[in-house]
Amino acid sequence: MQQLPAAEYRHVYEFKIRFGDIDSQGHVNNVKFLGYLEDARLEMFHGDPVRKGRSPCAAW
């Protein structure tokens, strides 16, 4: 497996905020952020190409 320095490797998880995650003023509920972090953590461990032995693809 390829080893990258921590400064060069970061995990980006993109998602869409659901309507039920916001309040009447358009702010995201604080509790929902924990769910977003949990989703990102699971994606990092199960969907990360470096952990699967493939090279990462950076899209800028």
Backbone as JSON, one array per atom type, in Angstrom:
{
  "sequence": "MQQLPAAEYRHVYEFKIRFGDIDSQGHVNNVKFLGYLEDARLEMFHGDPVRKGRSPCAAW",
  "N": [[0.84, -1.17, 0.0], [0.47, 2.25, -0.73], [2.22, 4.8, 0.93], [1.43, 7.92, 2.08], [2.48, 11.19, 3.1], [0.98, 12.71, 5.96], [0.3, 15.39, 5.62], [-0.16, 15.63, 2.92], [-2.32, 14.1, 2.34], [-5.73, 13.92, 2.42], [-9.14, 13.41, 3.25], [-12.01, 13.84, 1.37], [-15.38, 14.29, 1.53], [-18.24, 14.55, -0.18], [-21.58, 15.66, -0.02], [-25.16, 16.01, -0.12], [-27.17, 18.32, 1.55], [-29.99, 17.39, 3.29], [-33.48, 18.24, 3.19], [-34.79, 17.86, 5.62], [-32.76, 18.27, 7.42], [-32.4, 20.9, 8.06], [-33.39, 23.88, 9.85], [-36.19, 26.15, 10.41], [-35.06, 28.57, 9.78], [-33.16, 28.05, 7.93], [-30.77, 26.99, 8.82], [-28.39, 24.42, 9.48], [-29.12, 21.74, 11.6], [-27.4, 21.25, 14.65], [-26.98, 18.66, 15.64], [-27.08, 17.09, 13.39], [-24.61, 17.39, 12.17], [-22.95, 15.53, 13.39], [-23.9, 13.17, 12.29], [-23.14, 13.62, 9.63], [-20.35, 13.54, 9.91], [-20.05, 10.89, 10.71], [-20.96, 9.53, 8.4], [-18.95, 10.37, 6.61], [-16.71, 9.24, 7.81], [-17.23, 6.48, 7.58], [-17.24, 6.26, 4.78], [-14.59, 6.93, 4.29], [-13.17, 4.73, 5.32], [-14.29, 2.57, 3.93], [-14.59, 3.27, 1.24], [-12.29, 4.43, 0.28], [-9.77, 4.94, -2.1], [-6.96, 4.66, -1.69], [-6.74, 3.01, 0.52], [-7.65, 0.73, -0.64], [-5.62, -0.01, -2.27], [-5.33, 1.34, -4.64], [-4.32, 4.18, -6.65], [-4.72, 7.56, -5.53], [-7.01, 9.97, -6.88], [-6.92, 13.24, -7.68], [-9.16, 15.84, -7.97], [-9.36, 19.0, -9.02]],
  "CA": [[0.0, 0.0, 0.0], [1.21, 3.48, -0.85], [2.21, 5.63, 2.13], [1.5, 9.34, 1.81], [2.58, 12.01, 4.31], [-0.33, 13.17, 6.42], [0.02, 16.73, 5.1], [-0.55, 15.52, 1.52], [-3.46, 13.2, 2.18], [-6.93, 14.27, 3.17], [-10.34, 12.76, 2.74], [-13.09, 14.78, 1.08], [-16.66, 13.6, 1.37], [-19.26, 15.5, -0.61], [-22.94, 15.17, 0.18], [-26.19, 17.04, -0.22], [-27.93, 18.51, 2.78], [-31.4, 17.05, 3.11], [-34.42, 19.26, 3.66], [-35.09, 17.61, 7.03], [-31.6, 18.6, 8.25], [-32.34, 22.33, 8.33], [-34.52, 24.42, 10.61], [-37.02, 27.12, 9.68], [-34.24, 29.71, 9.38], [-32.2, 27.59, 6.93], [-29.53, 26.55, 9.45], [-28.29, 22.97, 9.7], [-29.21, 21.33, 13.0], [-26.08, 20.85, 15.17], [-26.9, 17.2, 15.81], [-26.89, 16.49, 12.06], [-23.19, 17.38, 11.84], [-22.38, 14.25, 13.84], [-24.27, 12.19, 11.27], [-22.29, 13.87, 8.47], [-19.02, 13.02, 10.23], [-20.13, 9.42, 10.7], [-21.01, 9.12, 6.99], [-17.63, 10.59, 6.03], [-15.79, 8.25, 8.39], [-17.5, 5.19, 6.95], [-16.78, 6.34, 3.4], [-13.13, 6.92, 4.29], [-12.67, 3.38, 5.57], [-14.82, 1.58, 3.0], [-14.58, 3.69, -0.15], [-11.07, 5.16, 0.0], [-8.96, 4.18, -3.05], [-5.63, 4.35, -1.16], [-6.87, 1.83, 1.39], [-7.92, -0.42, -1.5], [-4.43, -0.29, -3.06], [-5.32, 2.12, -5.87], [-3.77, 5.51, -6.46], [-5.77, 8.58, -5.38], [-7.24, 10.87, -8.01], [-7.28, 14.57, -7.15], [-9.89, 16.68, -8.91], [-9.33, 20.39, -8.55]],
  "C": [[0.89, 1.25, 0.0], [1.08, 4.31, 0.42], [2.38, 7.09, 1.73], [1.68, 10.1, 3.12], [1.21, 12.57, 4.69], [-0.69, 14.54, 5.86], [-0.48, 16.68, 3.66], [-1.82, 14.71, 1.31], [-4.62, 13.68, 3.04], [-8.13, 13.61, 2.5], [-11.42, 13.81, 2.55], [-14.35, 13.97, 0.81], [-17.71, 14.64, 1.03], [-20.64, 14.87, -0.47], [-23.9, 16.33, -0.01], [-26.94, 17.1, 1.1], [-29.4, 18.24, 2.49], [-32.3, 18.13, 3.72], [-34.71, 19.1, 5.16], [-33.94, 17.95, 7.96], [-31.54, 20.07, 8.63], [-33.57, 22.78, 9.12], [-35.26, 25.47, 9.79], [-36.24, 28.34, 9.21], [-33.18, 29.32, 8.34], [-30.86, 27.16, 7.5], [-29.56, 25.03, 9.64], [-28.31, 22.71, 11.2], [-27.85, 20.82, 13.46], [-25.92, 19.35, 15.3], [-26.63, 16.52, 14.47], [-25.43, 16.46, 11.65], [-22.53, 16.08, 12.27], [-22.7, 13.14, 12.85], [-23.43, 12.36, 10.01], [-20.88, 13.32, 8.71], [-19.0, 11.5, 10.21], [-20.18, 8.89, 9.27], [-19.65, 9.26, 6.33], [-16.62, 9.57, 6.54], [-15.98, 6.88, 7.75], [-17.03, 5.17, 5.5], [-15.26, 6.29, 3.33], [-12.59, 5.51, 4.45], [-13.13, 2.36, 4.54], [-14.72, 1.98, 1.53], [-13.31, 4.4, -0.58], [-10.17, 4.36, -0.94], [-7.57, 3.83, -2.52], [-5.69, 3.12, -0.27], [-7.18, 0.56, 0.58], [-6.73, -0.75, -2.41], [-4.38, 0.43, -4.38], [-4.75, 3.5, -5.6], [-4.9, 6.53, -6.35], [-5.85, 9.46, -6.63], [-7.7, 12.2, -7.44], [-7.98, 15.36, -8.25], [-9.96, 18.08, -8.35], [-10.27, 21.18, -9.33]]
}
